Amino acid sequence: MSLLGYVLLFTLIIFSLSVIYFVNQTESEAWQGRQSEAAQNAAGSVSAFIQRVRDAMLIVGVVEPGHLVTDSDELHSLLEENTALLEIVRTDQEGHVYASAFRDKSVLANLITIPQSQWFLKARQGETFLGDVQISAKNLPYLIMAVPSADGGVVAARVEMSVLWDVVKNIRFGRSGEVVVINHDGDIIAHTNPEYATSRQTIFGRPEFLEILNTPNHEWHGSYENFNNEQMVAATATIPGTSWIMIMELPNSEAFANSRAAVTALGVEAFFLLFAASWIAARYVRFQIVKPMEQLHDGADRIGRGDLKHRINPASMDELGRLAAAFNSMAADLEKQQGNLQKAIAYEYESQRARELDILLKASEATSSSLDFDTVMHTLAAQLLAICGFESCFISEWDKDANTIVGRLDHSKTFWREDKRDIYPMSDYPRSNQVLLTGVPIILQGDFEAEERQWMDELKRTAVMILALYSFESVIGLVEIATTKKNVLFEQQSLSACQKILADAAQSIVEPLSANEPKKLFEIEAALLQASGGEVCSFSEWDEPNNRIFNLAVSSNITWEQGQGTRFNPDLESWRLALDQGKTVTFVRSEDTTAKAVVFDGADIMDVESLVIFPLQKGNERIGVIELYDFNHRIKISPEQVTLLRTLADKAGYSIENARLLQLTQKKLDEQVVLLHEKEVLLKEIHHRVKNNLQIISSLLNLQASQVTDPQMLEALRDSRMRVRSMALIHEKLYQTQSLARINFGEYVKSLASDLLRSYQSTFKGIQLNIQADEVLLGIDQAIPCGLILNELITNALKYAFPTGRSGTIWIELRTTPAHLLSLRVADDGVGLPADLDILKNKSLGLQLVNSLVNQLDGSLTVEGSHGAVFKVSFKH
């Protein structure tokens, strides 16, 4: 059958199914409406029969009881007029029969249990009672019906069911429809076939009965199987005045006869229509499509084999004709371009070289523009891996004196193949297992257990964070973030940041973990390393049934300080070729299935798929080795790529050496800064201790003065204590400064003068200080002599300028001059100096000390005593 035939067949099937569905739905809705209406009419007929019997009994119920007793012929007349009644009785409120009549046999009137009968009790409460079907003495089916009478008694009757059955039997619906009357217990009261009623059939427990009872007003329609296992459609209605339900049944075969006829007619029509359409379509397709397609196929095959001069002759310019023209145009273009094929190949080669040179240029710029060792090394590693497509780069330095290779950098992004994943049973790692089971992360740094310490030492790790990896709300693996630096500690803030990153990523991570794209996992690992400050991040997949994990994805950015990395002897032949002869070693597993390569820590042996080892050089001097590893792919690197890798490494060699030297210089500078800081601390401690010792001396002098009674001795001790106090104040100020070598002498002047005034305040009252001091920084070699001079001059003014309680003012000035001279002036408005005073020959200890200290400062001292006393000291600072 042709494609068009299949299309026509599919169209006919859809059309036929639509018509059948429409006819079926229309017919079903029509039958449902008709059945519901018929059920209502049938219910009305049965209700009319019951109502007639009830009306006759109500008439008996309103007749005076005495009249019925004296004239019971009225009851017999009622039986004659109403053939449905087999017996009728009238009772009082106590259940005593005072009038009755019967057609065959007295049943109700002879009952001694009338007061306990359901029909009596219910009718006496004012309700109409309809009982179950029973059999009379003459094998006639009947039921008991009771209604209340006007005097509070009851009128009861036996109603012959054959009359009701005749009513039901005469109800017609369709050709083979049937009528069923049931009560609320599912018992069949009447049926088109009376045998169902006489045999006491019931539909209790059947699904359709439960659906009828649960439907509002018991008006239900649906389908089910009858007692003869025939599929029926039915509708129900409640019989007014009773608790009975009318069911109108109709076989499906009759209800959907039109649908079957439509299916048959459509099937026949579809067959003939499909046959005719297929024949016409086949002829059309043969001449309009198949034959041109054969020409196209033959032409395309010849062009594909290289016959570019062949042309297809289109029969017409329809779609196939335009396609043939396109083939002809393509053949002409190919013929024209065939001569330029070698040029295109050469262009592609040059383009590839240009891209590689661009990488080389950018790498050279990046490595030469930075003097930071870590930046240069990681930039070089990233560019090397970008050129060759490998997964891991390991750079080592060559310690020629010790003939050892020392690791400096490990830059890797590895997504392990299924057959290469390491497997770890979680029973060996209890704390990691705890994270998997509880989801609560932990930080391990210094508190390792025995099992953890072993694998931490093997991997050269000093601290690790272990977190659960979620996919939506399920734990599917572990995340480990580690560092190899001894001075790095993970903090709770870093752990919280990593938890947030994993929580945001959980909605996009699919299960199992290995089904995720490696790029996505590496992006998450990069974010975790940045947030935590770690150097290694790994994802492991949890095999929960076996309680083990598979190492899946690892990112590392480790940089060791010089001499601190992994160390091993370069006894491997590939290293010796690189270091001794400057050669490049390449390896691909497909060429040698037994070869293995040493991995980074120099202790374990691990399978690799591809490997490149070449020297790291500074000019002609080999300073280390570069190793490029691929563990999951068999990448065969070309000689051109090897040349480019070595060129890139050579250009970065000087930058690495400069960065290394800068790092060493910076390290030594940092050591000097540490030493300087230690010296500062020591100097501050010295000032602090000197100040404390001087204060102890001052306290001892004060204690000694308390035991001296001689006024001159007491005065000498107090002067000595104040001199010690002036020196202690110098060291106290130095201890409080940042420089520890110079103090603000202006602040010192104010502090010392205030202390001296408080010391003499009990003896000399009414003396004021007027201080004007510039901010002058003095070293300890000038501050101590100048402080002692100031102490002596202020003390002399307090002791001698204001005798007999005289008040006055002491002026203190500290000024700097443009000639870099410091001027200290102490003056008072006291009694002045003696006229014959020679300060240079005076025997006073204080003035002798002032002269000596001025000489020590290489300064000058001038004295004026006409109006008070003025002392002025000048020296260079």
JORAGI-V798003 format. One record per residue. N is the residue number from 0. RES is the residue in one letter. OMEGA is omega in radians with two decimals (NA if undefined). D_LAST is the distance of its C-alpha to the last C-alpha in Angstrom with 1 decimal. Layout:
BEGIN
n: (N;N)
res: (RES;RES)
omega: (OMEGA;OMEGA)
d_last: (D_LAST;D_LAST)
END
This chain:
BEGIN
n: (0;1;2;3;4;5;6;7;8;9;10;11;12;13;14;15;16;17;18;19;20;21;22;23;24;25;26;27;28;29;30;31;32;33;34;35;36;37;38;39;40;41;42;43;44;45;46;47;48;49;50;51;52;53;54;55;56;57;58;59;60;61;62;63;64;65;66;67;68;69;70;71;72;73;74;75;76;77;78;79;80;81;82;83;84;85;86;87;88;89;90;91;92;93;94;95;96;97;98;99;100;101;102;103;104;105;106;107;108;109;110;111;112;113;114;115;116;117;118;119;120;121;122;123;124;125;126;127;128;129;130;131;132;133;134;135;136;137;138;139;140;141;142;143;144;145;146;147;148;149;150;151;152;153;154;155;156;157;158;159;160;161;162;163;164;165;166;167;168;169;170;171;172;173;174;175;176;177;178;179;180;181;182;183;184;185;186;187;188;189;190;191;192;193;194;195;196;197;198;199;200;201;202;203;204;205;206;207;208;209;210;211;212;213;214;215;216;217;218;219;220;221;222;223;224;225;226;227;228;229;230;231;232;233;234;235;236;237;238;239;240;241;242;243;244;245;246;247;248;249;250;251;252;253;254;255;256;257;258;259;260;261;262;263;264;265;266;267;268;269;270;271;272;273;274;275;276;277;278;279;280;281;282;283;284;285;286;287;288;289;290;291;292;293;294;295;296;297;298;299;300;301;302;303;304;305;306;307;308;309;310;311;312;313;314;315;316;317;318;319;320;321;322;323;324;325;326;327;328;329;330;331;332;333;334;335;336;337;338;339;340;341;342;343;344;345;346;347;348;349;350;351;352;353;354;355;356;357;358;359;360;361;362;363;364;365;366;367;368;369;370;371;372;373;374;375;376;377;378;379;380;381;382;383;384;385;386;387;388;389;390;391;392;393;394;395;396;397;398;399;400;401;402;403;404;405;406;407;408;409;410;411;412;413;414;415;416;417;418;419;420;421;422;423;424;425;426;427;428;429;430;431;432;433;434;435;436;437;438;439;440;441;442;443;444;445;446;447;448;449;450;451;452;453;454;455;456;457;458;459;460;461;462;463;464;465;466;467;468;469;470;471;472;473;474;475;476;477;478;479;480;481;482;483;484;485;486;487;488;489;490;491;492;493;494;495;496;497;498;499;500;501;502;503;504;505;506;507;508;509;510;511;512;513;514;515;516;517;518;519;520;521;522;523;524;525;526;527;528;529;530;531;532;533;534;535;536;537;538;539;540;541;542;543;544;545;546;547;548;549;550;551;552;553;554;555;556;557;558;559;560;561;562;563;564;565;566;567;568;569;570;571;572;573;574;575;576;577;578;579;580;581;582;583;584;585;586;587;588;589;590;591;592;593;594;595;596;597;598;599;600;601;602;603;604;605;606;607;608;609;610;611;612;613;614;615;616;617;618;619;620;621;622;623;624;625;626;627;628;629;630;631;632;633;634;635;636;637;638;639;640;641;642;643;644;645;646;647;648;649;650;651;652;653;654;655;656;657;658;659;660;661;662;663;664;665;666;667;668;669;670;671;672;673;674;675;676;677;678;679;680;681;682;683;684;685;686;687;688;689;690;691;692;693;694;695;696;697;698;699;700;701;702;703;704;705;706;707;708;709;710;711;712;713;714;715;716;717;718;719;720;721;722;723;724;725;726;727;728;729;730;731;732;733;734;735;736;737;738;739;740;741;742;743;744;745;746;747;748;749;750;751;752;753;754;755;756;757;758;759;760;761;762;763;764;765;766;767;768;769;770;771;772;773;774;775;776;777;778;779;780;781;782;783;784;785;786;787;788;789;790;791;792;793;794;795;796;797;798;799;800;801;802;803;804;805;806;807;808;809;810;811;812;813;814;815;816;817;818;819;820;821;822;823;824;825;826;827;828;829;830;831;832;833;834;835;836;837;838;839;840;841;842;843;844;845;846;847;848;849;850;851;852;853;854;855;856;857;858;859;860;861;862;863;864;865;866;867;868;869;870;871;872;873;874;875;876)
res: (M;S;L;L;G;Y;V;L;L;F;T;L;I;I;F;S;L;S;V;I;Y;F;V;N;Q;T;E;S;E;A;W;Q;G;R;Q;S;E;A;A;Q;N;A;A;G;S;V;S;A;F;I;Q;R;V;R;D;A;M;L;I;V;G;V;V;E;P;G;H;L;V;T;D;S;D;E;L;H;S;L;L;E;E;N;T;A;L;L;E;I;V;R;T;D;Q;E;G;H;V;Y;A;S;A;F;R;D;K;S;V;L;A;N;L;I;T;I;P;Q;S;Q;W;F;L;K;A;R;Q;G;E;T;F;L;G;D;V;Q;I;S;A;K;N;L;P;Y;L;I;M;A;V;P;S;A;D;G;G;V;V;A;A;R;V;E;M;S;V;L;W;D;V;V;K;N;I;R;F;G;R;S;G;E;V;V;V;I;N;H;D;G;D;I;I;A;H;T;N;P;E;Y;A;T;S;R;Q;T;I;F;G;R;P;E;F;L;E;I;L;N;T;P;N;H;E;W;H;G;S;Y;E;N;F;N;N;E;Q;M;V;A;A;T;A;T;I;P;G;T;S;W;I;M;I;M;E;L;P;N;S;E;A;F;A;N;S;R;A;A;V;T;A;L;G;V;E;A;F;F;L;L;F;A;A;S;W;I;A;A;R;Y;V;R;F;Q;I;V;K;P;M;E;Q;L;H;D;G;A;D;R;I;G;R;G;D;L;K;H;R;I;N;P;A;S;M;D;E;L;G;R;L;A;A;A;F;N;S;M;A;A;D;L;E;K;Q;Q;G;N;L;Q;K;A;I;A;Y;E;Y;E;S;Q;R;A;R;E;L;D;I;L;L;K;A;S;E;A;T;S;S;S;L;D;F;D;T;V;M;H;T;L;A;A;Q;L;L;A;I;C;G;F;E;S;C;F;I;S;E;W;D;K;D;A;N;T;I;V;G;R;L;D;H;S;K;T;F;W;R;E;D;K;R;D;I;Y;P;M;S;D;Y;P;R;S;N;Q;V;L;L;T;G;V;P;I;I;L;Q;G;D;F;E;A;E;E;R;Q;W;M;D;E;L;K;R;T;A;V;M;I;L;A;L;Y;S;F;E;S;V;I;G;L;V;E;I;A;T;T;K;K;N;V;L;F;E;Q;Q;S;L;S;A;C;Q;K;I;L;A;D;A;A;Q;S;I;V;E;P;L;S;A;N;E;P;K;K;L;F;E;I;E;A;A;L;L;Q;A;S;G;G;E;V;C;S;F;S;E;W;D;E;P;N;N;R;I;F;N;L;A;V;S;S;N;I;T;W;E;Q;G;Q;G;T;R;F;N;P;D;L;E;S;W;R;L;A;L;D;Q;G;K;T;V;T;F;V;R;S;E;D;T;T;A;K;A;V;V;F;D;G;A;D;I;M;D;V;E;S;L;V;I;F;P;L;Q;K;G;N;E;R;I;G;V;I;E;L;Y;D;F;N;H;R;I;K;I;S;P;E;Q;V;T;L;L;R;T;L;A;D;K;A;G;Y;S;I;E;N;A;R;L;L;Q;L;T;Q;K;K;L;D;E;Q;V;V;L;L;H;E;K;E;V;L;L;K;E;I;H;H;R;V;K;N;N;L;Q;I;I;S;S;L;L;N;L;Q;A;S;Q;V;T;D;P;Q;M;L;E;A;L;R;D;S;R;M;R;V;R;S;M;A;L;I;H;E;K;L;Y;Q;T;Q;S;L;A;R;I;N;F;G;E;Y;V;K;S;L;A;S;D;L;L;R;S;Y;Q;S;T;F;K;G;I;Q;L;N;I;Q;A;D;E;V;L;L;G;I;D;Q;A;I;P;C;G;L;I;L;N;E;L;I;T;N;A;L;K;Y;A;F;P;T;G;R;S;G;T;I;W;I;E;L;R;T;T;P;A;H;L;L;S;L;R;V;A;D;D;G;V;G;L;P;A;D;L;D;I;L;K;N;K;S;L;G;L;Q;L;V;N;S;L;V;N;Q;L;D;G;S;L;T;V;E;G;S;H;G;A;V;F;K;V;S;F;K;H)
omega: (-3.11;3.11;3.14;3.11;3.11;3.11;3.12;3.13;3.14;3.13;-3.14;3.14;3.14;-3.14;-3.11;3.12;3.13;3.14;-3.13;3.12;-3.14;3.14;-3.12;-3.13;-3.13;-3.12;-3.14;3.14;3.13;-3.14;3.13;3.12;-3.12;3.14;3.13;3.12;3.12;3.12;3.10;3.13;3.13;3.09;3.10;3.13;3.12;3.14;3.12;3.11;-3.12;-3.10;3.12;3.12;-3.11;3.13;3.12;-3.12;3.11;3.08;3.11;-3.08;-3.13;3.11;3.13;-3.13;-3.12;-3.14;3.14;-3.13;-3.10;-3.08;-3.14;3.10;3.11;3.12;3.12;3.11;3.13;3.10;-3.13;-3.11;-3.08;-3.06;3.13;-3.09;3.05;-3.10;3.07;-3.14;3.07;-3.13;3.03;-3.10;-3.11;-3.14;3.11;-3.14;3.07;3.01;3.13;3.04;-3.10;-3.12;-3.07;-3.07;3.13;3.14;-3.07;-3.06;-3.10;3.13;3.09;-3.10;-3.11;-3.11;-3.14;-3.09;3.14;-3.11;3.12;-3.09;-3.09;-3.14;3.13;3.09;3.07;-3.13;3.06;-3.10;3.01;-3.06;3.12;3.11;3.09;-3.10;-3.14;3.13;3.12;3.11;3.08;3.11;3.12;2.98;-3.12;3.08;-3.10;3.09;3.11;3.08;-3.05;-3.09;3.14;3.09;-3.05;2.97;-3.11;-3.13;2.96;-3.08;-3.14;-3.05;-3.11;3.09;3.10;-3.13;3.10;3.10;-3.13;-3.08;-3.11;3.11;-3.07;3.07;-3.08;3.14;-3.04;3.12;-3.13;-3.13;3.13;3.05;-3.14;3.01;-3.06;3.08;3.14;3.13;-3.14;3.12;-3.13;-3.09;3.05;3.02;-3.04;-3.09;3.11;3.13;-3.11;3.13;3.07;3.07;3.12;3.05;3.14;3.13;3.10;-3.08;-3.09;3.11;3.11;3.12;3.12;-3.10;-3.08;-3.13;3.12;-3.14;3.12;3.10;-2.99;2.97;-3.09;-3.11;3.11;3.06;3.11;-3.09;3.13;3.14;3.05;3.13;-3.06;2.90;-3.01;3.01;-3.07;3.05;3.09;3.12;-3.09;3.10;3.12;3.01;-3.11;3.14;3.12;3.10;3.10;-3.08;3.05;3.14;3.11;-3.10;3.12;-3.08;-3.06;3.11;-3.14;3.12;3.12;3.11;3.12;3.12;-3.13;-3.11;-3.13;3.12;3.13;-3.14;-3.13;-3.12;-3.11;3.13;3.14;3.14;-3.12;-3.11;-3.14;-3.12;-3.14;-3.11;3.14;3.12;-3.11;-3.10;-3.12;-3.04;-3.04;-3.03;-2.99;-3.09;3.05;3.13;3.08;3.10;3.11;-3.12;-3.13;3.13;3.14;3.13;-3.13;3.11;3.13;3.11;3.04;3.12;-3.05;3.11;-3.12;3.09;3.13;3.12;-3.12;3.11;-3.14;-3.11;3.02;-3.10;3.14;3.09;3.11;3.09;3.09;3.10;3.11;3.08;3.14;3.13;3.12;3.13;3.12;3.12;3.13;3.12;-3.13;-3.06;-3.10;3.13;-3.11;-3.06;-3.13;3.09;3.14;3.12;3.12;3.14;3.12;3.12;3.13;3.11;3.10;3.10;3.14;3.11;3.12;3.10;3.08;3.06;3.14;-3.14;-3.13;3.13;3.13;3.12;-3.09;-3.11;-3.11;-3.09;-3.11;3.05;3.10;-3.04;-3.12;-3.13;-3.13;-3.08;-3.11;3.08;3.11;-3.12;-3.13;-3.13;3.10;3.13;3.13;-3.11;-3.01;3.14;3.13;-3.03;-2.99;3.08;3.14;-3.11;-3.11;3.03;3.13;3.04;-3.02;-3.10;3.13;-3.10;3.10;3.04;-3.08;-3.11;3.06;-3.07;2.99;-3.12;-3.00;2.92;-3.02;3.02;-2.94;3.03;-3.02;-3.10;-3.13;-3.09;3.05;-3.12;-3.13;3.04;-3.04;3.07;3.12;-3.07;-3.00;-3.07;3.02;3.09;3.10;3.11;3.14;-3.05;-3.07;-3.07;-3.12;-3.10;3.10;3.04;3.11;3.08;3.10;-3.11;-3.06;2.95;-3.00;-3.11;-3.10;-3.14;-3.12;-3.10;3.04;3.13;-3.14;-3.11;3.09;-3.10;3.12;3.13;-3.12;2.96;3.13;-3.11;3.05;3.12;-3.07;2.86;-2.94;-3.10;-3.12;3.06;-3.11;-3.12;-3.14;3.00;3.11;3.10;-2.99;3.04;3.09;-3.09;-3.09;-3.07;-3.13;3.07;3.08;-3.13;-3.13;3.13;3.10;3.11;3.13;3.12;3.12;3.11;3.13;3.12;-3.13;3.11;3.10;-3.09;-3.03;-3.10;-3.10;3.13;-3.12;3.12;0.12;-3.07;-3.11;3.13;-3.14;3.08;3.10;-3.13;-3.14;-3.13;3.12;3.09;3.11;3.13;3.11;3.11;3.14;3.12;3.13;-3.10;-3.04;-3.02;3.12;-3.10;-3.10;3.08;-3.13;3.05;3.09;-3.12;-3.06;2.96;-2.98;-3.12;-3.13;3.13;3.08;-3.14;3.10;3.08;-2.95;-3.04;-3.10;3.00;3.12;3.06;-3.04;3.01;3.11;3.00;-3.07;3.12;-3.07;-3.08;3.10;-3.00;3.09;-3.11;-3.10;-3.09;3.09;-3.06;-3.12;3.11;-3.12;3.09;-3.11;-3.03;-3.06;-3.04;3.12;-3.11;3.09;3.14;3.08;-3.10;3.04;-3.02;-3.13;3.12;-3.11;-3.03;-3.11;-3.04;3.07;-3.12;3.11;3.12;-2.83;-3.02;3.05;-3.10;-3.09;3.06;-3.06;3.12;3.01;3.12;3.13;-3.06;3.01;3.08;3.08;-3.04;2.97;-2.97;2.93;-2.98;3.09;-3.11;3.13;-3.04;3.14;-3.11;3.10;3.13;3.09;-3.06;2.94;-3.02;-2.98;-3.10;3.10;-3.09;3.09;-3.06;-3.09;3.08;3.12;3.12;3.10;3.11;-3.14;3.12;-3.13;3.10;3.13;-3.14;3.13;-3.13;3.14;-3.08;3.12;3.14;3.12;3.14;3.11;3.14;3.11;3.12;3.10;3.12;3.10;3.12;3.14;3.11;3.11;3.10;3.11;3.10;3.11;3.11;3.11;3.11;3.13;3.12;3.11;3.11;3.11;3.11;3.14;3.13;3.11;3.13;3.12;3.12;-3.10;-3.10;3.09;3.12;3.14;3.14;3.11;3.10;3.08;3.11;3.12;3.13;3.12;3.09;3.13;3.10;3.12;-3.13;-3.13;-3.13;-3.11;-3.14;-3.13;-3.10;-3.12;3.09;3.13;3.12;-3.14;3.13;-3.13;3.10;3.12;-3.14;-3.14;3.08;3.09;-3.13;3.13;3.11;3.12;3.14;3.08;-3.11;3.09;3.11;3.12;3.14;-3.08;-3.11;3.12;-3.07;-3.13;-3.10;-3.11;3.12;3.03;-3.03;3.08;3.09;3.13;3.13;-3.11;-3.12;-3.11;-3.13;3.13;3.12;-3.13;-3.13;3.10;-3.12;-3.10;-3.01;-3.12;-3.11;-3.08;-3.14;3.11;3.13;-3.11;3.08;3.04;-3.02;3.04;-3.03;3.02;3.03;-3.09;3.12;-3.14;3.03;-3.06;-3.11;3.08;-3.06;-3.08;3.09;-3.12;3.10;3.11;3.08;-3.13;3.14;-3.10;-3.08;3.14;3.14;3.11;3.14;-3.13;-3.03;-2.93;-3.03;-3.02;-3.13;3.05;3.04;-3.14;3.10;3.13;-3.08;3.04;3.13;3.10;3.13;3.05;-3.05;3.01;-3.13;3.11;-3.14;3.14;3.04;3.07;-3.09;3.09;-3.07;3.09;-3.08;3.09;3.09;-3.10;-3.02;3.10;-3.08;3.07;-3.07;-3.10;-3.10;3.02;-3.00;-3.11;-3.10;-3.11;-3.09;3.13;-3.13;-3.10;-3.12;3.06;3.12;3.12;3.12;-3.12;-3.11;3.08;3.08;3.12;-3.14;-3.06;-3.10;-3.14;-3.11;3.06;-3.07;3.05;-3.07;-3.11;3.10;-3.02;-3.13;3.13;3.06;-3.12;3.14;3.11;3.08;3.11;3.09;NA)
d_last: (116.9;114.7;111.3;113.0;115.6;112.8;111.2;114.5;115.2;111.8;112.4;115.9;114.7;112.0;114.5;117.2;114.8;113.7;117.4;118.3;115.4;116.3;120.0;119.1;116.8;119.2;122.1;120.1;119.1;122.7;124.1;121.6;122.5;126.2;126.0;124.0;126.6;129.5;127.9;127.7;131.3;132.5;130.6;132.4;135.8;135.2;133.7;136.9;139.1;137.1;137.1;140.9;141.4;139.0;140.7;144.0;142.6;140.9;144.3;145.7;142.8;143.6;147.4;148.5;148.8;152.2;153.5;152.5;154.2;157.4;157.3;155.4;157.3;154.4;152.2;154.8;155.0;151.2;151.5;154.2;152.2;148.9;149.7;146.1;146.7;148.3;148.1;146.8;146.4;145.4;143.9;142.8;139.4;140.3;141.3;145.1;147.2;149.6;150.6;150.5;152.2;152.0;153.3;153.5;152.6;151.0;147.6;145.3;147.9;148.6;145.0;144.5;140.7;140.4;138.1;135.6;136.0;132.9;135.0;136.2;132.8;131.0;133.8;134.0;130.2;131.1;130.2;132.4;132.8;133.5;134.2;134.3;137.2;140.1;143.6;146.7;150.0;151.3;148.3;146.9;143.2;142.0;139.1;139.0;137.9;137.5;136.7;136.5;139.6;139.7;140.6;137.7;139.7;139.6;141.6;141.4;143.1;143.4;142.7;144.3;141.6;144.0;144.2;140.4;140.4;142.9;140.6;137.7;140.0;141.0;137.4;136.8;133.6;133.8;136.3;135.2;132.8;133.2;132.5;131.1;130.7;128.5;127.4;123.9;124.6;125.3;129.0;131.3;133.5;135.3;135.3;137.2;138.5;139.8;139.6;135.8;136.5;139.4;137.5;134.6;132.0;128.4;125.2;123.0;119.9;120.2;117.0;118.8;119.9;116.4;115.3;118.2;117.3;113.6;114.3;114.3;118.0;119.0;119.3;118.3;119.0;118.3;120.0;121.2;124.0;127.2;129.4;130.9;127.5;127.9;124.8;125.2;123.4;123.8;123.1;123.4;124.2;124.8;128.4;128.4;129.8;129.2;126.4;127.8;126.1;128.0;126.9;128.2;128.1;128.7;128.5;125.8;128.4;129.9;126.7;125.1;128.2;127.0;123.7;125.6;127.8;124.8;123.3;126.5;127.1;123.5;123.7;126.9;125.6;122.3;124.1;126.3;123.4;121.1;123.9;124.6;120.9;120.2;123.1;122.0;118.3;119.2;121.2;118.4;115.7;117.7;118.2;115.0;112.3;113.4;114.9;111.9;109.5;111.4;111.0;107.2;107.0;108.8;106.8;103.4;104.6;105.5;102.2;100.3;102.0;100.8;103.7;101.5;104.5;106.5;106.9;108.3;111.0;110.5;113.8;112.3;108.9;108.3;105.3;106.7;107.4;103.9;102.6;104.9;103.4;99.9;100.9;102.3;99.1;97.0;99.2;98.7;95.0;94.9;97.1;94.8;91.6;93.1;92.2;88.6;88.2;86.5;84.1;83.3;82.7;80.4;78.5;78.0;76.7;74.2;73.2;72.5;70.5;68.5;67.7;66.6;64.5;62.9;62.0;60.6;58.5;57.2;56.4;54.6;52.5;51.7;50.8;48.7;46.8;45.3;43.1;43.8;46.2;48.2;48.8;49.9;52.2;53.9;54.4;56.0;58.3;59.4;60.3;62.2;64.2;64.9;66.5;68.8;69.4;68.7;67.3;64.6;61.9;60.3;57.6;56.6;54.3;55.8;54.1;55.7;54.5;56.1;58.8;58.4;58.2;55.6;55.9;53.1;55.0;58.1;59.0;62.5;64.8;68.2;71.2;73.5;77.2;79.7;80.8;77.2;75.8;74.6;76.4;74.8;77.0;75.2;76.6;74.1;71.1;71.6;68.4;69.0;72.5;71.2;69.4;72.6;74.7;72.4;70.3;67.1;64.2;62.2;58.9;59.0;55.8;55.8;58.9;61.5;65.0;66.7;68.5;65.4;63.1;65.5;65.6;61.8;61.2;63.8;62.1;58.5;57.6;55.0;55.8;58.6;59.8;63.6;65.1;68.7;69.8;72.1;74.8;75.4;75.8;76.9;74.8;75.5;72.8;69.4;65.9;63.4;59.7;57.8;54.6;54.0;50.2;49.2;46.3;48.3;50.0;52.4;51.8;54.3;52.9;53.8;57.2;57.9;57.0;59.4;62.1;61.9;62.2;65.3;66.8;66.5;68.1;70.9;73.1;73.2;73.6;77.2;79.0;79.3;75.7;77.0;78.7;75.4;74.0;71.3;69.1;69.1;68.2;65.4;63.9;63.9;62.3;59.5;58.8;58.8;56.4;53.9;54.2;53.8;51.4;54.0;55.2;58.9;61.5;65.2;68.3;71.3;74.7;76.5;80.1;80.8;84.4;83.3;79.8;77.9;75.4;75.3;72.0;72.2;69.0;65.7;62.4;59.5;56.1;54.6;51.6;50.7;47.4;47.8;50.0;50.7;53.9;57.5;58.1;61.3;62.8;63.9;67.4;69.2;70.9;69.5;65.9;66.7;68.2;65.1;62.5;64.4;66.4;64.6;67.8;68.4;70.7;72.6;75.1;77.5;79.6;82.8;82.8;82.2;83.2;82.3;78.8;75.8;72.0;69.1;67.0;63.3;62.9;64.8;67.0;69.7;72.2;73.0;75.4;74.0;76.0;73.8;71.0;68.8;66.4;64.4;61.3;57.8;56.5;53.5;55.3;57.8;55.9;57.3;54.6;56.7;59.9;60.8;63.8;65.6;68.2;70.9;72.8;75.3;76.5;77.9;75.9;76.8;73.9;74.8;73.6;71.9;70.0;69.0;67.7;65.7;64.2;63.1;61.7;59.7;58.4;57.6;55.6;53.6;53.1;50.0;48.5;49.2;47.6;44.5;44.3;44.9;42.0;39.8;40.9;40.1;36.6;36.0;37.3;34.9;32.0;33.2;33.4;29.7;28.8;30.8;29.2;25.7;26.9;28.4;25.2;23.4;26.3;26.1;22.4;23.1;26.1;24.1;21.7;24.9;26.7;24.0;23.9;27.7;28.0;25.7;27.8;30.9;29.7;29.1;32.6;34.1;32.8;34.1;37.4;37.6;37.0;40.0;42.2;41.1;43.0;41.5;39.2;36.9;36.6;36.1;33.3;31.6;32.0;30.6;27.5;27.0;27.6;24.9;22.3;23.4;23.3;19.7;18.8;21.4;19.9;16.6;18.8;21.0;18.3;17.2;20.9;21.4;18.8;19.9;17.1;17.4;14.0;11.6;12.7;12.8;11.6;13.7;16.7;16.0;16.1;19.4;20.9;20.2;21.5;24.5;25.3;25.3;27.5;29.9;30.0;31.2;33.2;36.5;36.1;34.4;35.7;35.1;31.3;29.3;25.6;23.9;20.5;18.5;15.3;13.5;12.9;9.2;8.8;7.2;8.8;11.5;10.4;7.8;10.1;13.2;12.5;11.1;14.1;16.5;15.5;16.2;19.3;20.6;20.2;21.9;24.5;25.4;25.8;28.1;30.1;30.7;30.2;33.1;36.0;39.5;38.5;36.9;35.0;31.9;28.5;24.9;22.2;18.7;16.1;12.5;11.5;9.1;10.4;11.6;10.0;6.5;6.3;6.4;10.0;12.0;15.7;18.7;22.2;25.8;29.3;30.9;33.0;30.2;29.5;32.3;32.9;33.0;29.8;27.8;24.6;24.1;27.6;28.0;29.3;27.9;26.2;23.6;22.6;22.7;20.4;17.9;18.2;17.8;14.6;13.0;14.1;12.8;9.2;10.3;10.1;13.2;15.6;18.3;21.4;24.2;27.4;30.2;30.2;28.7;25.5;22.0;18.9;15.6;12.4;9.6;6.6;3.8;0.0)
END
